[in-house]
Amino acid sequence: MKDLTDYYATVGFFRGQGFDEAHAYHHAHELMEVPMGLNEFHMQNILSEALELYADDAGTEIKTRTYEEAGLLTRDNGLIVEVEGRTFQLTIVKA
């Protein structure tokens, strides 16, 4: 994003998609931090998709939820992963 006009337009887009105000600002902020390239949000999606593919290939059930979906009070990106009755928490931070 180039400037605040783009930022607020992006917030408006997310609000139009049904996000509440806090989540709309959060997602717009993520996009503004890293305009191009891989970031924590992208890595979260890659890992989630990889786990889904693995579950399909292995014939097992794996449930994933983002920290946001699980309601965790953190600014970090991450996943809650449930496999065979066990729960794992994966925090994704850029090194």
Secondary structure, 3 states (H helix, E strand, C coil): CCCHHHHHHHHHHHHHCCCCHHHHHHHHHHHHHCCCCCCHHHHHHHHHHHHHHHHHHHCCCEEEEEHHHHCCCCCCEEEEEEECCEEEEEEECCC
